[in-house]
Amino acid sequence: LGQPLYMLMPEVVGMELTGKLPAGATATDLVLTVTQILRKEGVVGKFVEFFGAGVGSMSLADRATIANMAPEYGATMGFFPVDDETLNFLRRTGRTADEVALVERYTKELGIFRTDADEPPVYTKTLKLDISSVEPSLAGPKRPQDRVPLGSMKDSFRRALKAPISERGFALDEAALARTAAVEDNGRSAEIGHGAVVIAAITSCTNTSNPSVMLAAGLVAKKAVDRGLKVKPYVKTSLAPGSRVVSDYLDKAGLTDALRQLGFHTVGYGCTTCIGNSGPLPEPVAAAITKGDLVASAVLSGNRNFEGRVNPLTKANYLASPPLVVAYALAGTTDIDLAKEPIGQNDAGEAVYLKDIWPTNDEIAATVEQAVQPEMFTAQYQHAFDANEVWNRIQVTGGDLYAWNDASTYIQEPPFMADLTPEVPALQPIEGARVLALLGDSVTTDHISPAGSIAQNSPAGRYLIEQGVEPREFNSYGSRRGNDRVMVRGTFANIRIRNQLVPTIEGGYTKHLPDGQQTTIYEAAMQYRDENVPLLVLAGAEYGTGSSRDWAAKGTMLLGVRAVIAASFERIHRSNLVGMGVLPLEFPHGQTWQSLGLTGEESYDITGLEDGVLKPRGKVHVIATSADGSVKEFDATVRIDTPVELDYYRNGGILQTVTRKLLKG
């Protein structure tokens, strides 16, 4: 759009790494540990640099796995300095000698090339982690930062079953804990209970471009097959490598067949299970989960396990390394201690333990050395843009303007510019606003704008049916992000979102005020629009965690939400709200809507928004008036952080800002 990038000068947190990974631990275990530590520390809006002697013991792929999870630990970015391992990686992946020499000379001339003799840089704050303390782990069942040591998994899962929903549990009573259901499929029968692993996915991300963990998964599969182990019949397995090169080196190592024998067939290269693109569960499995009202599990090697993201029927979702994904597919349940209990039995009825099929670090290193070759990378890079024949056959029309098709249910002209005026309208106070959603902590962009399956009885599902789309052709929200009519109906429609205006139900529902009628969030928003009532969202800490998900801000704006008042915001979503003309505000420090005694049923006025009064990081005054006439007042902090963001907000968003500048020449 030709706009400059403005940002506040970030703090830079240093994380000193010492030691090296112990036997049995993987880069995934390390990144889950780092995510837990940094989330607890609080690094939103900050840079995190990893340094120290431990960095030298890490492969570049391991470093990339850690850097890639910066959104999950909340940092603006996580990064490692360039060093000899970086140069070795470039050589291993087929870069020319001249390219490697350029990187080396450039970084050394700038003084940013790391050596073991370097003095530590000066950071805003320094944290420490001894890598040798890392242990095999998972994270879940609802957030990436909630790490669970492998040996504690059984106890942790059982605690989660009984824990209240407010503590990220499932609130089951004693009677419900014993529920089971039978899966009948093609003459095979299996009984499943809470924790049944119905999805085991080595899913596309940096984890699945990391040779050490991908080859480790293949080695686990081969050892399991050799010992006669089989995946449980109700587990849906899949393999989505992060690169076509992964398939090449799995083939060269002779591990592809073992993975396939356990059901880990390559389903594609790209976002799959992690973003909800794994498709529906087999009908017998889905029916058993529904009939038994079970807390079924998914175990995946992606970065995100937010509620409702992976599959509507998997309430418990755990992140794990690719080899652990294979292990849990074999075990078939998360209600197990794989450090002590057998993972299964062979054909002779003998118990087999995880330790029996887990490769040593030396085995993994030797396999990486033998299987990963530079020519694999150069061969794949040569055809990166022409390898997909199906894509290449798509017919496209030329022209400067896109020819909108009114009949399309995938792409429609959005209304973002529909009411654009040549001049910037004067800012006005928000008067008589109602709360559309009253939310708690850690509301993710997946809660706000889900990317997965579209429910038949949802506003988006009903809309598609009205357009002649059969439910089996609904596809996903992510696939229909080019159609605002679907996406606005899907905003706040996550099946696991909990709007405290209607605390007894899950999903995209709310209460229309002042009449108190319960309805969907979309239908309430449209009714408020007809009544010319502006809308607010009230939320807790870490609002907008997770994917950048631009539709979380776009949909919020299209519903008529003028402002979001939260205890704190995740950086990217806060920025996206401003970019769509929605005002992000923060409660007074240490306060929440609960501590202020707000119910969400009040009528709200917000003053201090006028031109010349509204300032970046300034204050506005909020007045909440209850039906009985009682009033609560507080000052909220404006989370417009820079002058250019204020300009975007005054214009109604970044698109309007750019368009007005273009119109003026």
N, C-alpha and C positions, 0 to 999 in steps of 0.2 A: 504493500500500500504506500510505500515511500515515506513512511513515518519514522522519525528517530526513535531509538529505544532508550527510554528513561528508566532508571531504577535508583533506589536509595543505595548508598554505599554499604555493601554488606559486611557484616562481621565474618571473619574467617576463623573457623574452629579447626584446630589441629588434632588429629587422632593418631597417636603414636602406637605403632604396631611392633611388638617384639616377639621373638620366638618363631616357631613354625608349626603348621598344622600337625596334630598327633595322628597316629594310626587310627583309621576308621572314620576320621572327620573329613568333610568335603568343603569346597568353596561355598556351597549352599549353606552349610551349617555356620560357616563364618559370617556370611552376609545376614543371616537371620539373627545372629548374635549382635552384629553391628547395628542392625535396624532396631532391635530392642533397646540397646544402650542409647542410641542417638534420639529415638523418640522420647525416651524418658528424660534425656538432657534438655530437649527442646531446641531444635536447630532450624525451625521454619524461618525462611528469609535469609539464611546464612549459607556461606560456602563451607564445605568440609574438605580439608586436604589430609590425605593419609600419608604418613611418613614414618621413619624409623627403620631399625635394622630388620624388622620382620617383613618389610616391603620387598627386600632383596630375595627372600625365600619364596615369593609368590610369582606364579606365571602371570602373563598379561591377561589371559582369559579369566583367571581368578580375580584380578583387579577390576576387570570390566564388569564382572558379575556384581561386585560391591558397588561400583560407581553407578551401575544401571538402576539400582534400587533407591536412588536419591529421593524420588517422589514418596516412597514408602517411609523412609525415615525423616522426610519433611524438609530436607535441604533444597536450596535452589540448585546446587550441584555438588556432587562428590567427585573428587579427582585425585589422581596419582601423578607424581612428576615423571618426566621422561628419563629413562636410564638405559643401561645395557640390555635389560630384558625387553624393553620396547624395541630396540634395534633388532634383537634376535627374533622377535615376533614378526617384524616386517620381513626379515629374510625368510622365515618359515612359511610365510603366506605369499611368497612369490614376488615381492617387490624387488625392483632392480637395485643393483649396487649403487647407482647414482642417486636413486631416491633415498636409500638408507643413509648415504653419506650426507645428503642435504639436510635430513632431519637431525643427524648428529651435529653437524657444523652449526646449524641455525640455533639449536637449543643450547649448545655450549657457548656460542657467542653471546646469547642473551643471559647466560648465567642461570639457566633453569634446568640444567642437566643434573640429575641426582647421582651422587656417589656415596659410598659408605663413610667417607671422611668428612662429609658436609656437616657444618654446624646446623642445629635445628633452626628453622625459621621462627620468627616471632608471631604468635597467634593471639587472637582475642582471648582464647581459652584453649587449654590443652587437655585432652582426655587420653587415657592409656588403655590398651588391651593386649594382654599376653595371648597370642594366637594359640599357644600350646594348651591353653585352658578350654579351648572350644571343644564341644562334644556333639555327637550326632543329635539332630534336633528337627522338630517340625514347628510350624507356627499356625495358630488358629485357636478356636474354630471360626472366628469372625474377623480377625484383623492380622495384618502381616507382622506387627510388632509384638504379638503375644506368643513369644517363643516357648516351646515345651520340649524339655530334654526327652530323648527317645525313651529312657528308662522310666520317665514319669508320665508317659502318654496315657496309660490306662487309667491311672488315678485322676489325671487332669480331665480326661473325657468324662469320667463318671461324676466329677465335681461339677462340670459344665452342665450335665443333664439336670442337676438339681438346683443350680444357681439361678437367681432371679434374672430376668431379661435385662434389667438395668445394669447387671454385672456381667453382661455378655454370655449369659447362660440360656437354658431352655425351659426352666421353671416347671419341670416334671415332678409330680408327686410320687409317693412310693408305689401306688398302684400302677401308675403309667410306666414306671421303670421296667416292669416285667413284660411289656408288650412285645409280641413277635408276630410274624406273618410268614406265610408259605409262598414261595415263588415257584410256579409251575410253568415250565417252558420246554416244549418238544420232548415231553416224556420224562424230563429231569425235574426233580423236586429238591428245593433247598429251603431251609428255615432261616430267616434273617431277623435280626433285632436291631436295637439302637446301635449306631456305629457301623453298620454294614457298609463296606466300601463299594459303592455302586458306580463310581467313576474313578479310574486311575489313569492319569494323563501325564505323559511327558510332553508338555505343551510348549509351543514356540516362544522363546525369549532368550535372553543372554545365557541362561542356564543351559539351554539346548544348542548353544554354539560353543560351549566349553568342552574341549575334548576330554578332559580328565573325568568329568561327571557323566558325560554321555557314554564314553567307553566303559566306565565303571558300571553303568546301567546294563550295558551289553554283557559284561562279565558276570554280573549277578544273574542275568537271565540264563546265560550258558550253564553256569554252575547249578542253577535251579532245574533246568531241563535235564542235565546229566544225572541229577539225583531223583528224577521222577516227579518233581513237583508240578502242579498245575494251578492256573488261576481259577478262582472260584467262579462258578457259572453265571453269577449275577453281576459280575464286575464288567463295566464297559471300559475297555482299554483303548488307548490311542497313542500314537507317536507323531509329533509335529516338530521336526527338527528346525532349529533356528537358521539353518543354512543348508543348501544342497550338498555342500562339502561334507557335512555330518554323515549323510547317507554314503558318501564315497568312503570315508574312513571306517565306518561301521562294516561296510562290505569288505574292505581290505583286511580288517581284523578278524573276519569270519564270524561276526556276532549278529548279523542281520537275521539269519534264520532262527536263532534262539529267541530273539525278541518277537519274531512273528509267531513262533510256536506258542508263546504266552499271550498272543493277541495284540501285541504292540506293532501293528501295521502302520506304515506311514500314511497319514491322512491328508497331508499337505504341508506347505511351508508358509507359516503366517499365523495370525491370531486365531486360536481355536478355543479350547476349553476355558482358558483363563478369562476370556471375555464373553463366555456364554455361547460359543459357537460350536458346541459339541453335538448339538441336535438332541432330540428327545431320548429318554431312556427307553429300553425295550418295554413294551406294554405290560408284560407280566411283572416286571420289576416295579414299574411305576404304580401298577395296581396294588401290589403288596405294600409298598411304602404308604400309599394313600389309605388303604384299608386298615393297616396297623397303626397309622398316625405315628410313623417312626422318624427319629432323628437320623437320617441316613447321612453318610459321609462321602466326600470327594477328597482325594489326595492328588495333588498336582504340583508340577515343578515350575509354575509361573510365579509372578511377583505379587498377585493380588487375590485375595480370598474374601472380599467384602460380601456382606449379606445379599442374597438374591442374584449375585453376579454369575456364578458358575452354572447353576441349574436350579430351577424352581423347587425341585424335590430334594436337594441336598442342603440341609440346614447347617450341617457342620462341614466346613471346608478347610483343609489343612495344606499348607505349603511344605514341600519337602524336596530333597535332592532327587534327581532322576533315579539313582539306584534304590532309594527308599520308596519311590513310587512303585517300582517293580515289586519290592518286598511287600508293600501293603496290598497290592493286587493279589499276591499269593496268599497272604493272611486272610484277606477278605473282610477285615474289621479294624477299626481304630480302638476298639475295646480290648486291647491286648498289650502286654508288655513284651515287646520283641527282644528286649535285652535278656529276658529270662525264659519266656514261654516259647514252645516250638512254633515255627512259622507254618508248618504243615507236616504231612506225612508222605513218605514215598510209596510206591506201589506195594512194597513189602510191609507197609504199616509201621515203618520205623520213623521216629520223630526226627525232623530236620530243623535246625536252628538257624537264625540269621547269620550267626558267626560262621556257620558251615559254608555259606555261599557268598560271603562278603570278601571281595578281593583285597589283597594287601596293597599298600602304597607302592611297593616295588612292582607288583603286577600291573597296576594301572600305569605307572610311569613307563614301563617297558612296552606296554601296548600302545601308548601315545607315541613313543619314539618310533615304533615299527609301522604304525598305521597312518600317521598324519604326515603327508608329503606336500612340499611347496607346489608341485605341479597340479595338485588337486584344486588349489585356489585359483591359479592362473587359468586353468581350463574352464572353471565355472564362471570366473569374472568375464571371460571373453564373450559369454552368451547370456549375460545377466539380463539384457533387454530384449532378447529375441528367442528365449528358450520356450516360452509358453505359446504353443501354436494356437490354442483356443483364443487367447487374448489377441494374438496377431491377426486373426480372421475377423475380428469385430469391425464392422463398417462404420465409419464416422463421417459426418458432414462438416464441411468447412464453414467459414464465415466469421465475422467479428462478433456477432451476437448469437447467443444460444437460442434455438427455436424451442420454446416451451411447449410441452405436450399436455394439454388439459386432462387427458385420460390417464396419464401416468400416475401410478401410486408410489413410484420411487423418487421422482424428481418433480418438484413444483417450484414456481417462482415464490420466494419467501416475501412476507409483507414488511420486512425491516425498514424499507424506504418509502412505504406507502404514504405516510403523512409528512414527508420532508418539506419544510418551508425554506425559501432562499436564505432567510435571516435566522440567526440563533434566537429561539424564544427565551424570554426572561424566565429565570428560575422562580418557582413558586413554592410556598410551604405545602406540606402534605397535610390534608385536613380530612377528618372523618374516616381514617383508614381502618380496615379490619384485618385480623390475622388469618391468613389462609392455612398456615401450618405452624404448629408449636412443637419444636423438635429438641432432642437432647444432644449429647456430645457425640463426636466422631461421626457426624452425618457425612457420608461420602458422596462424591459426584455420581456414583452408581445408585445411591438412594435417590438422588435428585433426578437423574436422567439415565435409567437403565439401558444397557446395550444388548441384553439377551433376548429371550423369547417373549413374544407378545401374547398375552392371555386372551382367550376368545371373548371373555365377558368384561374385558377392560374397555375404556373409552376408545383406545386405539384399535382394539380388535373389532369392536362394533362398527367403527368407521370403515375399516377395511372390508368387512362383510357388506356394508352398504354400497361400497364401490365394486362389488362383485368378486372380491378376492376370497377364495376358499381358505378355511383355517389352516389346511396343510400347506398353503402357499404364503402364509403370513411372513415367513422368514424371521428376521430379528429387527429390533430397534436400530442396531448398528447399521444394518444393510439399508434401512429406510431413512437415514439421517439427511438425505436430500429432499425429504418431504416434510415441511413444517407442520402439515395438518396431522401427520402421524406423531411427530415428535412432541408437539405441544400437548397432545393428549397423553403422551407417555411421561410427561414431567411430573415428578413426585409420585410415580405409579409403581415404584419398586414394591414387590409383594412383601418385603420385610420392613418397610419404613413404618415408623410408629409416630403418628401424629397425636400429641397429647390432648388435642381438642376432642378426639374420639379414642380414649385410652384403651378401650376394651377390644379393639380390632386392629389387625395389621393391614398394611396396604395403603393405596392412594386414596384415602377417604378423609373427609373433614366435616365440619359443622358450619352451615351457613348461618350468619348472624345478621340481625338479632333473633330470628325465628327459631334457631336451633335445629333446623332440618339437617339430617345426616345425608350426605351425598358424596360423589366423587370429587376430588380436588379440581379436576378439569371442569366439571359441570358447575361447581360452586363458583369458580373463577369467571365463567361465562355469565352466570347470573349477576355477580358483582359488577361485571363490565356493563351489562344492560342497566344496572342501577347507578352507574358512574361512581362506584366506590373504589378508591385505591386500595391496594393490598400490601401487607407486610408478611415477612417470615421472621419468627423468633427462634433462635437456636442456641446451642451450648458451645463448648470449646471444639476447636479443630473442624470448623464447618467447611465443607468442600474438600476433604481429604481425598487423595487418590488420583485417578486419571485427570488430565487437563480437561477432557470432555467439554468442548465448547458449548454443546447443547444444554448442559446444566445451567449455563447463564442465559443462553438464547431462549430456552423454554421458560425459565423464570420470568424473563421480560415479557414474553408473549402471553403469559397468564395474567399479566397486569400487576405484577409485584413491583412496587416502587422502591422498596428498601428492604434489606436483610439486616436484622440486629442480632448479633451473635456475641458470645463470650470471646471468641477468637476465630480467625480465618486461616485457612491454608492459602499459601501465597498465590498459586496460579488461579484458583477459583475467585479469589478476591479481585485479582486483576481482570479476569474475564467478566465479572459482574460490572465493573466500571466500564469496560469496553462495550457493554450492551446497554449502558445508561441506567443501571440499577445501583442504588446507593448502598455501599457496605458500611455499617455502623457497628461499633463495639460498645457493649455495656460498660459502665464504670469499672475500673480495675478491681478484680476480685468479686464482682457481682454477676449474677445470672438472673434470668427471668424468674427463677424459683425464689432466690433470695430477696428479690424486689417485690415478691408477692403478686406477680402478674399471672393471670389465668389464660390470657389469650382471647378472652371474650369481651375485652374492653374496646372502646373506640379510641383511636390514636391520632394525635396531632403532632407534627414535627415542625418546629420553627428553627430559623437560622440558616435556611437554605437559599436566601435571596442573594442575587449578584452583589459582590462586594463584601458579603458577610461570610459566605461559605468559603472555608480555607482548607488546604491540605492538612490533614492531621489536626484539624480544629475541632470545635464542639458544636453540637446542635442540641436543642432542648426537646425532650419527648414528654408528652402529656398523655396519660392513659386514664380514660374516664369510664368507670363501670356503669352498669345499668341503673344502679341505685344513686348515681351522682357522685360517688366518692372518686377521688382523684389521686393518682400516683404520678410523680414527676421525677425525671432524672436527666442528666446530661450524658449524651453518647459521643464517643470519639468518631470522627469522620475518618474512614479508612481509604479515602482518596489520598494517595501518598505523595504525588508530585504535581507540579503545575500543569504538565501536559495531560495528566489524568483528569484534572479538574476541567480542562478544556474538552476532553472527550465527554465527560458527564454533562457539561452545559449543553453540548450539541446533541445529546441523546444517545451517544455511542461513537465508537471509532469510525464506523462506516459513514455515518452522517457527517462527522468531522471532515473526513477525506473528500466526500462528495461536495460539500460546500466549498472547500478549497479549490477543487477542480472547476466548479461552476464559476468561481470568481477569477479563474485564470491564473 
